[in-house]
Amino acid sequence: MGVRRPLDGIRVLDFTWFQQGPYATVVLSDFGAEIIKVEARAGGDPGRGIGPNASKGLRPYFIAHDRGKKSITLDVKQPEGREVALKLAERCDVLVHNFRPGVMERLGLDYATLKERNPRLVYAGASAFGAKGPRREQPGLDIAGQAMGGIMSVTGTAESGPLPAGAAIGDQVGAITLAYAILAALVGCERSGEGCQIDVSLYGSQIALQSWEITEHALTGKAPPPGGRGHPLLPTIWGRYDTADRPLVLGGVGDARWPGFATAIGRPELVEDPRFRTARDRFENLGALSAIVDECLATDTRAAWLAKFREVDLIAAPVQDYAEVVADEQAAVNGFIADLPQSDGATLRVVGSPVQVDGEPLSPRGPAPELGQHTEELLLELGYDWEAITSLREREVI
């Protein structure tokens, strides 16, 4: 018997593409929801062709963002296609899209229309900059969210200037925000019997990601410096440090951990050094302290230092590259990295769910669908017979 999934029985009509929307519905799929992905007849979701490996028969981008879903091809600009979408919405608990504000309205698939046919529907939209304001209809992808949300202003160094993260964190945190908003709306619907409309954006999600840092600026008026190898608001032993072979990070050495840290790096005399005796002293002399720490850590390997730091319960971790993450036992045993079975019997190593239920990881529910793989299955469920399905295909509705 597999793990119990909290969203078993929930159905989601998925009009999302690229990453922000699709990963949100992957999260819902991992929780047990049935995801019905609506795709264009020609080419489907553009995410099917994104990435340097897409042309080599691999589709990492699409697999990561669309595993465990069903796919139906549908031209909703045609009246018959729109009617199929409306019938599907009647049988679903959630509709999700990440088109610009106004697109679903022009297609006749707006919340007001769908609410009449399904009052319990949770209608979730994800945009670049929000559902209101002068930028509401402007396009935007991950890097625009990072840029406008402020995270780039504190990433990098004074020499490099603002830099984006090395991963699509704008899209990903936008997706996670969208997923938790949908979950909250489903709880509200369960209690009230009524659905609702929710909106999430890349911009707003990036701002929320930095709640402490932006609030700090709003209250003090001070602009933080670039984070460099650490955090701009944590002037202490916090950040990346190089060892004799590979880097590690240290996550704060307060007064309670200071004696253990000084002993671990072989410099117990630093505990009584007047420059470093208290947290305030270490803050005021951080440059000198960092130079000492750099010099000490360069004398041994990362593995050796991590072992010493574990002995005194310091917050320290290796800076792992992707190969190390994929091979990490800690990631595998918790389901953070998982094996995804394919239709041909092979398995792919993929990112799993970060959530466990009843002590078991939420393993991926299935491979990414082929374009239109479930079109006929879903139409038959809606009551279309084979003659009607053939007619829809001939008229290029599906």
PyMOL commands that set and color helices and strands:
alter all, ss='L'
color gray80, all
select helices_A, chain A and resi 20-30+46-49+54-56+60-66+79-90+103-106+111-117+142-149+151-154+169-192+202-209+211-220+258-264+268-272+279-284+286-297+302-311+322-327+329-333+375-381+386-394
alter helices_A, ss='H'
color red, helices_A
select strands_A, chain A and resi 11-15+34-39+70-73+94-97+122-127+196-201+238-241+248-251+316-318+337-341+347-351+356-357+360-361
alter strands_A, ss='S'
color yellow, strands_A
deselect
rebuild
show_as cartoon
